């Protein structure tokens, strides 16, 4: 399963914007040999959603993003930065 993690190798790419997520989704889709309509069908969302996600639209529905990631065999990981009080200890 691919992961989206900060500061990792090529398969673990940091995502700091909707545009970066869109690039990763598109490259993963193409690597799997899927068309946008095929990915939309596999994820249970509309073609327009896939087009907007890959274009980096920042207001896409999170639930559908998770469906797309699952259809691509990817996962989302969250890594919180250490707080300033934790850093000073």
PyMOL CGO cylinders between C-alpha atoms (Angstrom):
from pymol import cmd
from pymol.cgo import CYLINDER

trace = [
    CYLINDER, 0.00, 0.00, 0.00, 1.36, 3.43, -0.90, 0.3, 1, 1, 1, 1, 1, 1,
    CYLINDER, 1.36, 3.43, -0.90, 1.49, 6.05, 1.81, 0.3, 1, 1, 1, 1, 1, 1,
    CYLINDER, 1.49, 6.05, 1.81, 1.49, 9.80, 1.74, 0.3, 1, 1, 1, 1, 1, 1,
    CYLINDER, 1.49, 9.80, 1.74, 4.01, 10.69, 4.41, 0.3, 1, 1, 1, 1, 1, 1,
    CYLINDER, 4.01, 10.69, 4.41, 6.21, 13.75, 4.93, 0.3, 1, 1, 1, 1, 1, 1,
    CYLINDER, 6.21, 13.75, 4.93, 9.92, 13.52, 4.10, 0.3, 1, 1, 1, 1, 1, 1,
    CYLINDER, 9.92, 13.52, 4.10, 9.97, 10.02, 2.64, 0.3, 1, 1, 1, 1, 1, 1,
    CYLINDER, 9.97, 10.02, 2.64, 11.10, 8.35, -0.60, 0.3, 1, 1, 1, 1, 1, 1,
    CYLINDER, 11.10, 8.35, -0.60, 9.29, 8.62, -3.95, 0.3, 1, 1, 1, 1, 1, 1,
    CYLINDER, 9.29, 8.62, -3.95, 6.46, 6.34, -2.87, 0.3, 1, 1, 1, 1, 1, 1,
    CYLINDER, 6.46, 6.34, -2.87, 6.10, 8.41, 0.31, 0.3, 1, 1, 1, 1, 1, 1,
    CYLINDER, 6.10, 8.41, 0.31, 5.63, 11.95, -0.88, 0.3, 1, 1, 1, 1, 1, 1,
    CYLINDER, 5.63, 11.95, -0.88, 4.84, 14.97, 1.28, 0.3, 1, 1, 1, 1, 1, 1,
    CYLINDER, 4.84, 14.97, 1.28, 1.52, 16.62, 0.56, 0.3, 1, 1, 1, 1, 1, 1,
    CYLINDER, 1.52, 16.62, 0.56, 1.30, 20.26, 1.51, 0.3, 1, 1, 1, 1, 1, 1,
    CYLINDER, 1.30, 20.26, 1.51, -1.35, 21.42, -0.94, 0.3, 1, 1, 1, 1, 1, 1,
    CYLINDER, -1.35, 21.42, -0.94, -4.32, 20.26, -2.93, 0.3, 1, 1, 1, 1, 1, 1,
    CYLINDER, -4.32, 20.26, -2.93, -2.24, 20.66, -6.07, 0.3, 1, 1, 1, 1, 1, 1,
    CYLINDER, -2.24, 20.66, -6.07, 0.42, 18.25, -4.77, 0.3, 1, 1, 1, 1, 1, 1,
    CYLINDER, 0.42, 18.25, -4.77, -2.26, 15.71, -3.87, 0.3, 1, 1, 1, 1, 1, 1,
    CYLINDER, -2.26, 15.71, -3.87, -3.71, 16.05, -7.36, 0.3, 1, 1, 1, 1, 1, 1,
    CYLINDER, -3.71, 16.05, -7.36, -0.33, 15.34, -8.95, 0.3, 1, 1, 1, 1, 1, 1,
    CYLINDER, -0.33, 15.34, -8.95, 0.12, 12.23, -6.79, 0.3, 1, 1, 1, 1, 1, 1,
    CYLINDER, 0.12, 12.23, -6.79, -3.36, 10.94, -7.57, 0.3, 1, 1, 1, 1, 1, 1,
    CYLINDER, -3.36, 10.94, -7.57, -2.86, 11.48, -11.30, 0.3, 1, 1, 1, 1, 1, 1,
    CYLINDER, -2.86, 11.48, -11.30, 0.57, 9.83, -11.36, 0.3, 1, 1, 1, 1, 1, 1,
    CYLINDER, 0.57, 9.83, -11.36, -0.72, 6.85, -9.35, 0.3, 1, 1, 1, 1, 1, 1,
    CYLINDER, -0.72, 6.85, -9.35, -3.73, 6.50, -11.64, 0.3, 1, 1, 1, 1, 1, 1,
    CYLINDER, -3.73, 6.50, -11.64, -1.56, 6.56, -14.74, 0.3, 1, 1, 1, 1, 1, 1,
    CYLINDER, -1.56, 6.56, -14.74, 0.93, 4.10, -13.23, 0.3, 1, 1, 1, 1, 1, 1,
    CYLINDER, 0.93, 4.10, -13.23, -1.98, 1.71, -12.69, 0.3, 1, 1, 1, 1, 1, 1,
    CYLINDER, -1.98, 1.71, -12.69, -3.09, 2.17, -16.30, 0.3, 1, 1, 1, 1, 1, 1,
    CYLINDER, -3.09, 2.17, -16.30, -6.46, 3.62, -15.31, 0.3, 1, 1, 1, 1, 1, 1,
    CYLINDER, -6.46, 3.62, -15.31, -8.44, 6.30, -17.08, 0.3, 1, 1, 1, 1, 1, 1,
    CYLINDER, -8.44, 6.30, -17.08, -10.23, 8.97, -15.09, 0.3, 1, 1, 1, 1, 1, 1,
    CYLINDER, -10.23, 8.97, -15.09, -13.63, 7.32, -15.73, 0.3, 1, 1, 1, 1, 1, 1,
    CYLINDER, -13.63, 7.32, -15.73, -12.25, 3.96, -14.57, 0.3, 1, 1, 1, 1, 1, 1,
    CYLINDER, -12.25, 3.96, -14.57, -10.91, 5.49, -11.35, 0.3, 1, 1, 1, 1, 1, 1,
    CYLINDER, -10.91, 5.49, -11.35, -14.20, 7.29, -10.73, 0.3, 1, 1, 1, 1, 1, 1,
    CYLINDER, -14.20, 7.29, -10.73, -16.06, 3.98, -11.09, 0.3, 1, 1, 1, 1, 1, 1,
    CYLINDER, -16.06, 3.98, -11.09, -13.62, 2.14, -8.83, 0.3, 1, 1, 1, 1, 1, 1,
    CYLINDER, -13.62, 2.14, -8.83, -13.84, 4.86, -6.17, 0.3, 1, 1, 1, 1, 1, 1,
    CYLINDER, -13.84, 4.86, -6.17, -17.61, 5.27, -6.38, 0.3, 1, 1, 1, 1, 1, 1,
    CYLINDER, -17.61, 5.27, -6.38, -17.49, 8.95, -7.23, 0.3, 1, 1, 1, 1, 1, 1,
    CYLINDER, -17.49, 8.95, -7.23, -18.11, 11.06, -10.30, 0.3, 1, 1, 1, 1, 1, 1,
    CYLINDER, -18.11, 11.06, -10.30, -15.75, 11.77, -13.16, 0.3, 1, 1, 1, 1, 1, 1,
    CYLINDER, -15.75, 11.77, -13.16, -15.97, 15.48, -12.41, 0.3, 1, 1, 1, 1, 1, 1,
    CYLINDER, -15.97, 15.48, -12.41, -14.65, 14.80, -8.90, 0.3, 1, 1, 1, 1, 1, 1,
    CYLINDER, -14.65, 14.80, -8.90, -11.59, 12.99, -10.28, 0.3, 1, 1, 1, 1, 1, 1,
    CYLINDER, -11.59, 12.99, -10.28, -10.93, 15.81, -12.75, 0.3, 1, 1, 1, 1, 1, 1,
    CYLINDER, -10.93, 15.81, -12.75, -11.18, 18.43, -9.99, 0.3, 1, 1, 1, 1, 1, 1,
    CYLINDER, -11.18, 18.43, -9.99, -9.06, 16.41, -7.55, 0.3, 1, 1, 1, 1, 1, 1,
    CYLINDER, -9.06, 16.41, -7.55, -6.29, 15.93, -10.10, 0.3, 1, 1, 1, 1, 1, 1,
    CYLINDER, -6.29, 15.93, -10.10, -6.48, 19.64, -10.97, 0.3, 1, 1, 1, 1, 1, 1,
    CYLINDER, -6.48, 19.64, -10.97, -5.80, 20.50, -7.34, 0.3, 1, 1, 1, 1, 1, 1,
    CYLINDER, -5.80, 20.50, -7.34, -9.16, 21.97, -6.40, 0.3, 1, 1, 1, 1, 1, 1,
    CYLINDER, -9.16, 21.97, -6.40, -8.79, 22.78, -2.69, 0.3, 1, 1, 1, 1, 1, 1,
    CYLINDER, -8.79, 22.78, -2.69, -12.46, 22.34, -1.76, 0.3, 1, 1, 1, 1, 1, 1,
    CYLINDER, -12.46, 22.34, -1.76, -13.02, 18.71, -2.76, 0.3, 1, 1, 1, 1, 1, 1,
    CYLINDER, -13.02, 18.71, -2.76, -14.99, 16.45, -0.43, 0.3, 1, 1, 1, 1, 1, 1,
    CYLINDER, -14.99, 16.45, -0.43, -12.68, 14.63, 1.99, 0.3, 1, 1, 1, 1, 1, 1,
    CYLINDER, -12.68, 14.63, 1.99, -14.84, 11.49, 2.04, 0.3, 1, 1, 1, 1, 1, 1,
    CYLINDER, -14.84, 11.49, 2.04, -14.39, 11.13, -1.72, 0.3, 1, 1, 1, 1, 1, 1,
    CYLINDER, -14.39, 11.13, -1.72, -10.64, 11.80, -1.47, 0.3, 1, 1, 1, 1, 1, 1,
    CYLINDER, -10.64, 11.80, -1.47, -10.39, 8.84, 0.90, 0.3, 1, 1, 1, 1, 1, 1,
    CYLINDER, -10.39, 8.84, 0.90, -12.38, 6.66, -1.53, 0.3, 1, 1, 1, 1, 1, 1,
    CYLINDER, -12.38, 6.66, -1.53, -10.02, 7.59, -4.36, 0.3, 1, 1, 1, 1, 1, 1,
    CYLINDER, -10.02, 7.59, -4.36, -6.95, 6.86, -2.26, 0.3, 1, 1, 1, 1, 1, 1,
    CYLINDER, -6.95, 6.86, -2.26, -8.39, 3.48, -1.30, 0.3, 1, 1, 1, 1, 1, 1,
    CYLINDER, -8.39, 3.48, -1.30, -9.15, 2.67, -4.96, 0.3, 1, 1, 1, 1, 1, 1,
    CYLINDER, -9.15, 2.67, -4.96, -5.52, 3.50, -5.77, 0.3, 1, 1, 1, 1, 1, 1,
    CYLINDER, -5.52, 3.50, -5.77, -4.22, 1.31, -2.96, 0.3, 1, 1, 1, 1, 1, 1,
    CYLINDER, -4.22, 1.31, -2.96, -2.89, 4.38, -1.17, 0.3, 1, 1, 1, 1, 1, 1,
    CYLINDER, -2.89, 4.38, -1.17, -3.36, 5.54, 2.38, 0.3, 1, 1, 1, 1, 1, 1,
    CYLINDER, -3.36, 5.54, 2.38, -3.18, 8.80, 4.25, 0.3, 1, 1, 1, 1, 1, 1,
    CYLINDER, -3.18, 8.80, 4.25, -0.91, 9.14, 7.28, 0.3, 1, 1, 1, 1, 1, 1,
    CYLINDER, -0.91, 9.14, 7.28, -0.77, 12.08, 9.65, 0.3, 1, 1, 1, 1, 1, 1,
    CYLINDER, -0.77, 12.08, 9.65, 2.42, 13.03, 11.43, 0.3, 1, 1, 1, 1, 1, 1,
    CYLINDER, 2.42, 13.03, 11.43, 2.11, 15.91, 13.85, 0.3, 1, 1, 1, 1, 1, 1,
    CYLINDER, 2.11, 15.91, 13.85, 5.04, 18.23, 14.29, 0.3, 1, 1, 1, 1, 1, 1,
    CYLINDER, 5.04, 18.23, 14.29, 6.44, 18.34, 17.79, 0.3, 1, 1, 1, 1, 1, 1,
    CYLINDER, 6.44, 18.34, 17.79, 5.10, 21.25, 19.79, 0.3, 1, 1, 1, 1, 1, 1,
    CYLINDER, 5.10, 21.25, 19.79, 7.51, 23.96, 20.95, 0.3, 1, 1, 1, 1, 1, 1,
    CYLINDER, 7.51, 23.96, 20.95, 7.26, 22.71, 24.56, 0.3, 1, 1, 1, 1, 1, 1,
    CYLINDER, 7.26, 22.71, 24.56, 8.18, 19.18, 23.43, 0.3, 1, 1, 1, 1, 1, 1,
    CYLINDER, 8.18, 19.18, 23.43, 11.10, 20.44, 21.32, 0.3, 1, 1, 1, 1, 1, 1,
    CYLINDER, 11.10, 20.44, 21.32, 12.69, 22.28, 24.24, 0.3, 1, 1, 1, 1, 1, 1,
    CYLINDER, 12.69, 22.28, 24.24, 12.76, 19.20, 26.52, 0.3, 1, 1, 1, 1, 1, 1,
]
cmd.load_cgo(trace, "trace")
